[in-house]
Amino acid sequence: MTGFISFLLFLVLPLCLLSTATADEHDEHRLPFVQVINALPKNSKPMQVSCSTKNINIGKRSLVNGEVFKWRAAQRKLHSCGALWERLFASWHAFQPRRDENHETVYWMVKEDGFFISWDKANWVRKYRWETE
């Protein structure tokens, strides 16, 4: 009897683990896209943007006016970005699970007077400002 129970556990345990992994992967696909939009003056220098989570380097981009850095949130974890433009710098939370996970896209418009968030690309709220040395 013990051998039969061990055999059943041997078959059932991997199936449980597999179904858990599949559910987690499915949940990750529902996470939103994040877009960082350069809305700085047209003839200014490009803005340097770098984004990551604790475990994942999302990437670095050099964006001129009108360009967009876009990715899908990879985990239900904080996604942080840093930006450098001329003599100004800033860091911000581009994706916060509690704030953003129920939206399709998190938009960030970067302007001379700060970093503005929107979930519909129509209503913008300034969340962060540029800093200087």
N, C-alpha and C positions, 0 to 999 in steps of 0.2 A: 504493500500500500504506500509506503514511504517513497518508493521508487516512482510510482505513478504520480504522486503529488509533486515530486521534484520535476518529473517530466512536464507536467502541466505548467508549473511555474517557469520552466525553461522556455516554453512556448508563449505563455501569456505576458511575461515581463517585457520581452523585446517589443511586442505589439503595443503595450501601454506606452513605452518610451517613444516608439515611432509615432504614435498618434499625438503625443504631447509635443514633439518636435514639429510635426506638421501643423498643429494648431498655432504654435508660436510663429512659424514662418508665414502662415496665412495672416495673422494679426499684423506682422511687420509690413505686409503689402498695403495695408490700409493707412499707413502713416502718410502724412502730407508731403507734398513737395515744398521746398524752401527756395525762394528766389531773392537774390540780392540784385537790385537794379541801380545802376550808376545814373543818378540824375544831377550830377555836378555840372558846373558850367562847361559848355561845349568845347572850348579851346584850352581847357586846363589839362594838367598832367593826368595820366591814368591813375586810378586808385588801385592799390594793392590789397587784396582780400585773401585771408587764409582762414579755413574753417575746419573744425574737428570735434569729435566726441572724446570721451576719456580714452577709448580704445581704438578709434578709427580716425585716420587723417583723411578728411574729405577732399582737401586739395587747396591749391593756391591759384589765384587768377589775377591778371592785370586787366582792369576794366576801363575802357574809355566811355565817355558819355553815351548813354543809351544801351550799353551792353549789360547782359544779365548772366549771373552765376547761378545755375540751377542744379539742385539735387533732390533726391527723395530722402527723407529722414530714415536712417538705417536702423535705429534702435529707439526704444522708448526711454531715451536718456537725453540729457542736456546736450545741445549742439551749440558750441561757442564759436564766434568769429572775431577776428581782429582785422582792422583796416588801417592803412597808412595812405595819406594823401597830402602831398606837399609837406608842410611842417606839422600837420595835424595827425592824430592817431585816435583810435577808439577800439573798444572791445564790447561785445554785446552777446546776449543769448538769442541766437537765431531761431532755435526751436526749444521750447519748454513743453514737455509732455502735457502737463495739466492745462496749460494755456492753449495749446495748439493742436492736440491730437484729433480733435473732432472737426477739423477743417480740411478741405482738399488741398489748399495751398496757403503758405505763410509768405506774404510779400514784404520785403524790406526795401524801401526807397531811400537811397542815401543822397542827401543834399548838403549844401553848405552849412545849413543851420541844424543838421542832425540826422538821426536815423528814425524813419517813420515805419510803423507796422500797419498792415492791412490784411484782411482775410478775403476781401472782395474787390480789391484794387480800385475802390471808389471812396472809401472812408479811411483816412489816414490819421494816426496818432503818433506824435513824437515820443519816443521812449528813451533815446540816448542822444547825447551831444558829443561833438568832437572835443578832444582835449589837446593842450599844447604842453610843451616842456615846462 
